[in-house]
């Protein structure tokens, strides 16, 4: 039991350290591809498509930029009956599940969402893209996604670009 607790605390500390690279200091969020890209199972059928943005920590090491790992993955796809768009957010392992996560477009009102599940890849949260939320995303320039590492009271915020969101979203309708 004590070993498991120590392991969880070590993971939470590691997450906090990685997130510190993203939020403060000289590290930046790396985007090697355009902010939002389209992925389709069948290019001829928009119903098989989704748009994705993945954010990684990156830090200069000996004059070269080095990528350390995924911090946030955002996916927008249609699903359900009736078919509606949803935003799925994947955070790293080690987040505090109890408060859920929070997101905000630019300086607009915050929205909260619970975590749905955690796997070996990270913890997932989802919100329905209602017409008002979708309008905010289309008009916005930044999506601020906040979550807390386990055993921390500080919310860490990762900024995702909304530049190109509207164009990419139009391809999956």
Residue pairs with C-beta under 8 A, 6 or more apart in sequence:
8 94
8 150
9 150
9 151
11 93
11 94
11 150
12 94
12 149
12 150
12 151
12 152
14 94
15 92
15 93
15 94
15 95
15 149
15 150
16 149
16 152
16 156
18 57
18 68
18 69
18 71
18 92
19 71
19 149
19 156
19 158
21 27
21 57
21 59
21 68
22 29
22 55
22 57
22 71
22 156
22 158
23 156
23 157
23 158
25 59
26 59
26 60
27 57
27 58
27 59
28 58
29 55
29 56
29 57
29 58
29 71
29 158
29 159
30 55
30 56
30 57
30 58
30 65
30 67
31 53
31 55
31 161
34 164
35 53
35 160
35 161
35 162
35 163
35 164
35 165
36 51
36 52
36 53
36 161
36 164
36 165
36 167
36 168
36 169
37 51
37 52
37 53
37 168
38 49
38 50
38 51
38 52
38 168
38 171
38 172
39 49
39 50
39 51
39 52
40 46
40 48
40 49
40 50
41 48
41 49
42 48
46 171
46 172
46 173
47 78
47 83
49 77
49 171
49 172
50 75
50 76
50 77
50 172
51 75
51 76
51 77
51 165
51 168
51 169
51 171
51 172
52 73
52 74
52 75
52 76
53 73
53 74
53 160
53 161
54 70
54 72
54 73
54 74
55 70
55 71
55 72
55 73
55 158
55 160
56 67
56 68
56 69
56 70
56 71
57 67
57 68
57 69
57 71
58 65
58 66
58 67
58 68
59 65
59 66
59 68
60 66
69 92
70 90
70 92
70 122
71 91
71 92
71 158
72 89
72 90
72 91
72 145
72 158
72 160
73 89
73 90
73 122
74 87
74 88
74 89
74 90
74 143
74 145
74 160
75 87
75 88
75 89
75 90
76 85
76 86
76 87
76 88
76 129
76 169
76 172
77 85
77 86
77 88
77 172
78 84
78 85
78 86
78 172
78 173
79 86
80 86
84 128
84 129
85 128
85 129
85 134
85 169
85 172
86 126
86 127
86 128
86 129
87 126
87 127
87 129
87 133
87 137
88 124
88 125
88 126
89 101
89 103
89 113
89 124
89 125
89 126
89 127
89 145
90 121
90 122
90 123
90 124
91 101
91 115
91 122
91 123
91 124
91 125
91 145
91 147
92 122
92 123
93 118
93 120
93 122
93 123
94 149
94 150
95 101
95 115
95 123
95 147
95 148
95 149
95 150
96 147
96 148
96 149
96 150
96 151
96 152
97 115
97 118
97 123
99 148
100 112
100 113
100 114
100 115
100 125
101 112
101 113
101 115
101 125
101 145
101 146
101 147
102 110
102 111
102 112
102 113
102 145
102 146
102 147
102 155
103 110
103 111
103 113
103 127
103 143
103 144
103 145
103 146
104 110
104 111
104 143
104 144
104 146
105 136
105 137
105 139
105 140
105 142
105 143
105 144
105 162
106 136
106 140
106 141
106 142
108 136
108 140
111 127
111 133
113 125
113 126
113 127
114 125
115 123
115 124
115 125
116 124
116 125
116 126
117 123
117 124
118 124
127 133
129 137
134 169
137 143
137 162
137 165
137 169
138 162
138 165
138 166
138 169
140 162
140 165
141 161
141 162
141 163
142 159
142 160
142 161
142 162
143 159
143 160
143 161
143 162
144 157
144 158
144 159
144 160
145 157
145 158
145 159
145 160
146 155
146 156
146 157
146 158
147 155
147 156
148 154
148 155
148 156
149 156
